[in-house]
Amino acid sequence: MPARNDNPPSVDELYGLEPVFEPGGGEAAGCERLQSRAVQCPYCGEAFETVVDLSSGSTSYIEDCQVCCQPIEFSLEVGEEGTLASLEIRRSD
C-alpha cells in the first residue's frame, strides 16, 4: 500500500508556478500592495492612471507614458509598514 501524504503539495508548488492573487480573494494585504495613482507625464504633460506594486519594496523602474509612449522612470519608496512613502517620476533621458 502506498504511503499516505496528509499534506499534498499545492498545484503551484507541484508545477513550480507563482501563486495567483485573485481580486476579492480574501487576501487583504495583497489588495493594499497594488495601488492606483494618477501621474503626469514629464514629456507631454498628460495625466494618466498607473498601478504601483508595493510588494517589491522600494525600487525604480521604467514605464512608458500611456499617451505619448515616452519612457518614464518611476522611483518608488515603501515605508517600514509597507505603505507608499513616496513616488517620484522623471524623464528617462
Secondary structure, 3 states (H helix, E strand, C coil): CCCCCCCCCCHHHHHCCCCCCCCCCCCHHHHHHEEEEEEECCCCCCEEEEEEEHHHCCEEEEEECCCCCCEEEEEEEECCCCCEEEEEEEECC
